Amino acid sequence: SSNYEEMAVFNGGARNIVLGNTATSDEFMFAGGKYQFMPELTGSYYYGGLDGIYKQHNTQLVHIMALGENQSFKTDLRYVRSTDDGGSNVDNNAFGALFTYKLGGHAFTGGYQTLSGDTGFAYVSGGDNMLINLLQINDFGNEDEKSWQVRYDYDFAAAGIPGLSLMTRYVSGDNVNLAGGAEGEEWERDTDIAYVVQSGPLKNLGMKVRNATVRSNFGSDINETRVILSYTLALW
């Protein structure tokens, strides 16, 4: 097909990314891999770049420690280095850490994300990214932003209701570099309730309700609810 659109870097919020003569690119480069050092430790590295605009190195380490019956502690560390590729001023370091304690059907998560450099985080508009605080609406990827997350998940299978799950989380960000020396602050609260039919003619039909609330002193205030239907079909 010859009907295609070129890709652009996302520049919403207060990322302060300045582009040169070319605002879009028709080439995105991506390569990398994952390696399991030991059963409980996995590392990954991926290189990506929007040709002529920015390039990016993504690294991640995940460690899961068993603590006993139905208990574990997970550590998820991520670092992303983004620089320009001749057509922008992209310059960003993004570090994030997530820690999750699981006990039966419960999961308790805390996390921290910090950005530094001359711009915010760069990624292809319309896509996802590696930031730990990428949520339903926001990613807290603005210039110099610091953000923390608390999250709770519950799998109702532990209470005898397989297929039903709950997730709720809250992320607060501040220290955003705004024009005139002002400081930007924002927060987002998400709640998901999901159910997957376990048996019968509708087996594997999934239903999810997602609600998000965003408040910001430099962007739009948002209240959003999504209803998602899905179906899993095994092909082989």
MIROGU-368607 format. One record per residue (C-alpha): residue number from 1; x negated, y, z. Coordinates in steps of 0.5 Angstrom, whole numbers. Each point is the difference from the previous one (the first is absolute). Layout:
# residues N
NUM|X|Y|Z;
...
END
This chain:
# residues 236
1|0|0|0;
2|-2|7|-1;
3|5|3|4;
4|-5|2|6;
5|-1|5|5;
6|-6|3|3;
7|-2|-1|7;
8|-1|6|5;
9|-3|1|7;
10|6|1|6;
11|-1|7|2;
12|6|1|5;
13|0|3|7;
14|-7|4|2;
15|-5|-5|-4;
16|-3|7|-3;
17|-3|-4|-6;
18|-2|4|-6;
19|0|-3|-7;
20|-4|2|-6;
21|2|1|-7;
22|3|-7|0;
23|6|-2|5;
24|1|-7|-2;
25|-4|-6|-3;
26|2|-6|-4;
27|-5|-4|4;
28|0|-3|7;
29|-6|-5|2;
30|1|-5|5;
31|-5|-6|3;
32|-1|-3|6;
33|1|-6|4;
34|1|-3|7;
35|-4|-5|4;
36|1|-4|6;
37|-6|0|5;
38|3|-5|5;
39|7|-2|1;
40|2|6|4;
41|-4|5|-4;
42|1|3|-7;
43|-3|6|-3;
44|2|3|-7;
45|-3|5|-5;
46|3|3|-6;
47|-2|6|-4;
48|5|4|-4;
49|0|6|-4;
50|5|5|-4;
51|-5|1|-6;
52|-3|7|0;
53|4|2|6;
54|-2|-4|6;
55|-4|-6|2;
56|1|-4|7;
57|-3|-5|4;
58|5|-4|4;
59|-3|-5|6;
60|4|-4|5;
61|-1|-5|6;
62|5|-4|3;
63|-1|-4|6;
64|6|-4|4;
65|-2|-3|7;
66|4|-6|3;
67|2|2|7;
68|4|-7|2;
69|7|-3|-2;
70|4|5|-5;
71|-5|6|2;
72|-5|3|-4;
73|-4|7|-1;
74|-1|3|-7;
75|-5|5|-2;
76|0|4|-7;
77|-5|5|-1;
78|0|4|-7;
79|-5|5|-3;
80|1|3|-7;
81|-5|5|-3;
82|3|4|-6;
83|-4|5|-4;
84|1|4|-7;
85|-2|-3|-6;
86|-1|6|-4;
87|7|3|0;
88|2|2|7;
89|-3|2|6;
90|2|-6|4;
91|-4|-2|6;
92|3|-4|6;
93|-2|-5|5;
94|6|-4|3;
95|0|-4|6;
96|5|-4|3;
97|1|-5|6;
98|6|-5|1;
99|0|-4|6;
100|6|-5|1;
101|2|-5|6;
102|5|-5|-1;
103|4|-4|5;
104|5|-5|-3;
105|5|4|-4;
106|-3|7|2;
107|-6|4|-3;
108|-2|6|3;
109|-5|5|-4;
110|-4|6|1;
111|-4|4|-5;
112|-4|6|-2;
113|-2|3|-6;
114|-5|6|-2;
115|-2|3|-6;
116|-6|5|-1;
117|-3|3|-6;
118|2|6|-5;
119|7|-3|-2;
120|5|-5|2;
121|1|-7|-2;
122|0|-1|-8;
123|4|-6|-3;
124|4|-1|-7;
125|7|4|1;
126|6|-5|0;
127|-5|-6|3;
128|-2|-2|7;
129|-6|1|4;
130|-5|-3|5;
131|2|4|6;
132|3|-3|6;
133|5|5|1;
134|3|0|-7;
135|8|-1|2;
136|6|1|-3;
137|-1|7|-2;
138|-6|3|2;
139|-8|-3|1;
140|-3|6|4;
141|-5|1|-5;
142|-1|7|0;
143|-7|4|1;
144|-3|-1|7;
145|7|-3|2;
146|-1|-5|7;
147|6|-4|1;
148|2|-6|5;
149|5|-5|-1;
150|4|-5|5;
151|4|-5|-3;
152|5|-6|3;
153|2|-6|-4;
154|5|-6|2;
155|1|-7|-3;
156|7|-2|2;
157|-2|-7|-2;
158|-3|0|7;
159|7|1|3;
160|3|-5|-4;
161|2|4|-6;
162|-5|-1|-6;
163|0|5|-6;
164|2|6|4;
165|-6|5|2;
166|-1|7|3;
167|-5|5|-1;
168|-1|7|3;
169|-6|5|-1;
170|-2|7|2;
171|-5|4|-3;
172|-3|7|2;
173|-5|4|-4;
174|-3|6|1;
175|-7|4|-1;
176|3|1|-7;
177|-4|6|-4;
178|5|5|-3;
179|-2|6|-3;
180|-2|6|4;
181|-2|-4|6;
182|6|-3|2;
183|1|-7|3;
184|5|-5|-3;
185|4|-5|4;
186|5|-5|-2;
187|3|-7|2;
188|4|-5|-2;
189|4|-6|3;
190|3|-6|-4;
191|4|-6|2;
192|1|-6|-4;
193|6|-5|1;
194|-1|-6|-5;
195|3|-7|-1;
196|-1|-6|-4;
197|5|-5|-1;
198|-3|-7|2;
199|5|-5|-3;
200|6|-1|-5;
201|1|3|-7;
202|-2|7|2;
203|-7|-3|3;
204|-6|5|-1;
205|5|6|-1;
206|-3|5|4;
207|3|7|3;
208|-4|6|3;
209|2|6|3;
210|-5|5|0;
211|0|7|4;
212|-5|6|0;
213|0|7|3;
214|-6|4|-2;
215|-1|7|4;
216|-6|5|-2;
217|-2|7|1;
218|-3|1|-8;
219|5|-5|-4;
220|7|-2|0;
221|4|-3|5;
222|3|-7|-2;
223|5|-5|2;
224|1|-6|-4;
225|3|-7|0;
226|-1|-5|-5;
227|4|-7|-1;
228|-4|-5|-4;
229|2|-7|-2;
230|-5|-5|-3;
231|0|-7|-2;
232|-6|-5|0;
233|0|-5|-5;
234|-5|-6|-1;
235|-2|-1|-7;
236|-5|-6|2;
END
